[in-house]
């Protein structure tokens, strides 16, 4: 497999960012009127009695990795849109969809389990002010809302968007695990199955091909070494992977890296900042800061803490002109200062994007936040991306 090559075209305009419309906010009284179709969702962590599946390696003996030029886009680069699954945390999904469809040209693909649910979701979204021309429905009966963890990872193979699928690390969610197998023929996109048990939130990457995850990947793939996993990510996604220590499971049941890290630009990242008294968690994040700064990254900090649940602002979503930033003041009035600090950090990083606060005070009690319920769908139709998108430097944008 060939490593990707970035092509820079001078003088081309970045689509959308110039003259983007203002992202709409949904009135709280409207959100308060919404009742979830599935008010008792599966958690992001293991449900009671649920286990991590053991991979049947025989299924992969005849499978091959991509053979062409492969590149995995970073989330902060240009996206066609995002995938979400309807039914749980609907007020949050509504806030996100309204912001994305009014503040960007991106599409929101919504998984619904029936035509009837599609009609109900259409009514709720249109009533909230979403641009329904940018909403598309996929009728598929997924098990849970956590599409970051089971959804497809998209790469570019020779300029064609291609799906890399993994085995979802939740044993009792077969329809979640099968979603990529459904989507690939629906969208006529090639698919490769990486032989790993994995949850997609335990993964972050940058546009230069550096990627990160925690040792959860080793704990859930018995018999594989760190080098084995690193080789698989190079073969399937063209990435140079670094595996970091996880948070202890009592602090964060998922042990996913998206709960304390967020890439925001080339060589620029947010790492959660935790109290010194949270000894192990503090050590994990401070060691990550030292590592990344040593590699030349600019590191920003946003608060992180545990107060009954693990609260974090790194589990936010960057999608083209809009940043969907977690907020928690509705969970406890004492969190308003933390909310303000995190928003100020996002505003400093992205002076030319719209920072849209979204209420994550309910979803965080289920061990996740807004990043966990979104899967980015990148645009890979140009030769791909180049430095400059995140700063608005349109002379560096790769043109059509």
N, C-alpha and C positions, 0 to 999 in steps of 0.2 A: 504494500500500500504506500502511495506517495504522500508526503507531507504537503499541506496546502501552501499556496503562495498568494500573498496579498498584492493586488494590482491597484495602483493609485492613478486616477484620472483627474487632471487638473481642470478646474473651471466648471465642474458639474454641480448642480444644485441639489441639496438634500431635500427629499420629498417631504412635504407635510410640516416640517418644523417651522418653516417660514410662513407666517400668517395663519398659524393654527388657531382654531376657534377656542373659546373659553369652555373648559370642562364644567358641566352643570353639577350642582350639589342637590341632593334630594332632601326635601324638608323632613325633619325628624318625625313630625306627626304622621306623615305618609309611611315612613318606615315602621313606626309603631303599630300601624294597622295591618302589617303583613304577618301571616301565619304560615309557618313552614309546612310543606307537604310531608316531610320526614323529620319530626321534631326530636327524635331519639336516634341520632346517627351513630354509626360505628365510630370509635375514637381513632385518632391518628396513630396512636400506639396500639399494642396488642389488645384486643377485646378479651374479656374473661373466657378462658378455655382455648383461646386462639394460640397457634404456634407459628414459628417461622418454618416455611417449607424447606424440605431437603431436595436439592436439585437432582433430577434424573439426567445424568450426564450422557446417557445413551442417545437422548433426543438431539444432542448437539454434534454427534460424530460426523454427520454429513453436512453440517452447516458451515458456511464460510463467512469470513469478515469481508467488508467492502474491498474491492481491488483497485478502485480508481483513486483520484485525488480527493481526499476527505478533509473537511473542516467543520468543526462544531461552532456555531455562532454563540457569542455571549448574549445574555439577556438584555444588556444595555444597548445593544445594536438594534438595527431596524427589524421590526416584526410585522408580519401580515395580520397578526391578531393574537388571540388567546382562547384556550379551551377551558370551559368550566362545566361542572355538573350541578344541575338544579335539584332542589328538594330540601336541603338543609342550609341554615345560615342565610336564608334568602334576603333579609335586609342588607347584609354585607354584599352578597352577589349583585343586588340591585344597585347599591352605591358604586361598585366597581364598573358595572356594565354601563351605567349612565355616564360616568366620567370618561370611560374609554371611547364610547361611541359619539360623544359630543365634543371631546377635546382632541381626538385623533381621527385619522381615516381608517383605523384598524377595525377588523371584524372580531366579534365575539361569537364563538361557536358554543352553543349551549346543549349539553346532553340532557335529554328528557326521556322518561320511561314510556310515554304514550302520547298520542295525539291530544288527548284530553289535558295532560299536564302541559303540553306545548301551548294550548289555548290559554290556560291559566297563567303561565309564565309570560306570554305575550301581553296579556291584560295588565299584569303587575309592572312589567318593564315599560310599556308605553305610557301607563299612568304616571310613572315616575319621571318621564321625560327622556327615556332612551331614544336614540335614533335607530328605529327598527330596520332601516335600510342596511344597517351594519350588524344586524343580529341574524345568525343562521342557526337553525335547530338540527340536531342529530338525534334521532330516536334510537336510544340504546339504554338498556336497563342496567346501568352500573350499580355496584353495591354501595359505594361510598362517595363522599364529596372530595376526597383527598387526591385529586387528579395529578398533582405534582409527583406523587409517589408511585402511581401505577401508570400514568400516561406515557405517551411516546416521547422519546428524546429525538429531536430532529437534527440531522446533519446535512451538509451539502456533499454529494458525491458527484464529481465532474459537473458541478453546477445544477444538479437535480436534487430537490429536497427528498430526503430519504429518512426512514424511521429506523432507529435502533431501539429494540425492545429488550426488556429484562424480565425476570421472574419476580413478581411482586412479593415482598417479604411478609405477606399476610396469608395464612393458609386457608381461611374460610371466606375468601372474596374472589371466587373464580371469574365472575363477570368483569370485575375490575382488571384482573390479570389478563383477560382475553380482549381488552378494548383495542389494543394496537393491532391485533389480528383482524379485528373488524374494520378499523379505520384505514389500514393500508390499502385494501382493495377498493374501499369507498372513495378514497381520494386518488386512487391509481398511483400510489407511491411505493417504491421498493421498500422492503423491510429486511433487516438482519437481526437475528436473535443473539444477543451477547450472553454467554453462559454464566450468568451471575444472579444470585438472589440479592435483591436490592430494593431500596426505597428511594425514589428520585429526589427527595428533598435532601438527601445526604450527598450533595454534589453541587459544586459551583465551579465556574470556569471564567477565563478571561480571553479576549479576542486573540491574544498571541499564542494560545494553545496551552497555557498553564491551567491545571485543574486541581481541585482539592476535595477531599472527603475525609470522614473519620474512620477509625478502626472498626466501626460497626461492620463495614464491608468484609473484614477478615473474620469477625466473630460469626457472621451469618453464612460464610462460605468455607466451611471446615475443609482443611486439606490444601487450601490455596495460600501461597505466600504473598507478601506485599508485592514482590516482583511479578508474580503471576498476574495479579490484578492490574498492576501498572502496564504490563504488556498487553493485556486485553483492551485497555482504554486507548493505548496507542494504535492497536490494530483496528479497532472498530470506530474510533472517533478522532484519531489523529491528535491525541492529547498527551501532555506530559503531566502525569498525575503525582500529587503529593498526598500521602495519607497521614492525618494528624490524630492525636488522641481525642476521644469523645468526652462529652460531659458524663458524669455518673448518671445512671438511669433513674436514680431516685430524684435527681434534680430536673432532668429532662428525659421523659420516657422514650422519646424517639431516637435520641443520640444523633440527630441529623445536624449537619453543618449549617443548614440554612436558618437554624435557630440562633446562630451567633456570628455569622459572616454574611456579607452582601457585597459582591463586586459592583462597582458603580461606574467605572471607566477603565481604560487601559492603565494598568499598574496603579490602580486606585481602588480602595476597599474600605468598607465599614466593618469594624470588629466590635462586638458588644463589650462594654466596660462593666465589670462585676465587682461587688464589694470585696475588699481584702479578706473579710471574714468568711466568704464562700471559698474556702482555701483551694480546693481542687479545681473548681470552675475558674477562679481567678488565675490560677497557674496555667491552665489550658489556653486561655485567651491572651494572657500577657506573653506567653511563649510564642503564640502565633504572631503577635505584633512584632516581636523581636525578629522572628524568621522572615516575615514579609518585608519589614523595613530593611533588613539585611539584603534582600533581593532587589531593593530599589523601589518598593511600593510606597505610596502615600497612604497612610492609615488614618481614617477618621474613627471617632468613637461615638456610640450612642448608649444610653443606659441599658443595663440588663439586671434582673434580680428575680428572686423567687419569693412570692408572698401567697402561699397556697398553691400557686401555679407559676410556671416559668414565663415571665414577661420579657419580651424582646421587640426591638424595632427593626432588627435586620431582616425579619420575615416580611418585608415589604416588597412591592412589585414595581419595577421600572418597565414601562411599556411606551416606547416612542416619546411623544411630547408630555406624557403624564407619568407622575410617580404617585402610586397609591401607598400612602404612608400610614402605618399602624398608629392607632391612638387608643388609650385605655382609661381616660378620665371617667367614662361612664361606669367603669368597674369599681372605682374608688376615687373620691375627690382628691385624695392625696397624690394621685398620679399626674395631676395637671402640669406640674413643673417638669416631670420627665417627658411628657408629651411635647411641651414647648421646646425643650432642649433638643429632642430628636427632630422636630420640624425645622428648627434653626439649622441643624446640621445638613438636612436635605436641601434646604434653600441655599446654603453656602455652596454645596456641591453642584447644584443644578439651577443657576440663576435664570436660565433660559427655558426651563421646563416648568410645567404646572404641578405643584405639590398639592395633592388632594388628600386630606385626612380621611381615613375610613375607620369606623368603629369596630375594633377587634376584641372588645371586652367580653363577648360571649364565646367566640370561636377559640380564644386562648385557653379557656377552661377545658377544651377538648384536646389540648397539647399541640395546637397549631395556630397559624394566623393566615394572613391574606396570601402570602406566597405559596402556602400549602394547598390552596384550592384553585390554583391557576397553573396551566401549562402554556408557555410561550410557543407560538408558531412563527418561526422566523421567515423572513423574506430572503430567499437565496437565488433570486432570478438575475441580479447583476453578477459580475464576477465575484462579488461578495462585498465585504466591508473593509473599511480602512480607518486608521486613526483620524479623529476629527469629528466624528458624529457626536460624541458626548460633550464636546465643547462648542458645537455649533460652527466648527470650521468647515464650511461647505466646500472650500477648495480641495479638501482632502477626501471628499465623498466619492465613492465609486459609483459612476453613473450608469444609466440604463443602456 
